Structures are given as C-alpha cells and as structure tokens.
Amino acid sequence: MDQLLAIARPAVAEHGLSLAVVKQAISDTGTPVASSRLTQLMKHLKDEHAPAAEAVEPARTHPADA
C-alpha cells in the first residue's frame, strides 16, 4: 500500500482526487493493481483529504427549542 500511496499522492496533489487520476498515475508506472486494492487505496486517499473535524459546523437547534 505504501508504494501505491507514494505513486498516487503527487498526482492527486497536482490534479485532484479522482479515480481516473489515481488509475492513470499507477498505470504510468506499470505497477499492476487489483481492483480491490485500488478500492482500498481510494478509501485511504479520501480519508486523507477529508475535511478536519473542527471545520464541520455543529448542528443547530431550532429557535423554538432555544
């Protein structure tokens, strides 16, 4: 997984996170990858690029409940 992440991260940083970008980066190196491994890689990359928890706005209460 570390090798795949090392291949994918620069491409994602330059072109954005998408399956097409990741697949092309891996394909360009000639590295074979199974679809299940690609799914794991995409999940890992999406988790890395998820917004920070503090950036999520807290739930608001209805004014009638205040």
MOFEN-V592456 format. One record per backbone hydrogen bond with DSSP energy under -0.5 kcal/mol. CO is the residue of the C=O (numbers start at 1). NH is the residue of the N-H. If there is no record, write none. Layout:
co:CO nh:NH
co:CO nh:NH
This chain:
co:1 nh:5
co:2 nh:6
co:3 nh:7
co:4 nh:8
co:5 nh:9
co:6 nh:10
co:7 nh:11
co:8 nh:12
co:9 nh:13
co:10 nh:14
co:11 nh:15
co:12 nh:16
co:16 nh:18
co:18 nh:22
co:19 nh:23
co:20 nh:24
co:21 nh:25
co:22 nh:26
co:23 nh:27
co:24 nh:28
co:25 nh:29
co:26 nh:29
co:26 nh:30
co:26 nh:31
co:27 nh:30
co:30 nh:32
co:34 nh:38
co:35 nh:39
co:36 nh:40
co:37 nh:41
co:38 nh:42
co:39 nh:43
co:40 nh:44
co:41 nh:45
co:42 nh:46
co:43 nh:47
co:44 nh:48
co:45 nh:49
co:47 nh:50
co:52 nh:55
co:53 nh:56
co:62 nh:65
co:62 nh:66
co:63 nh:66
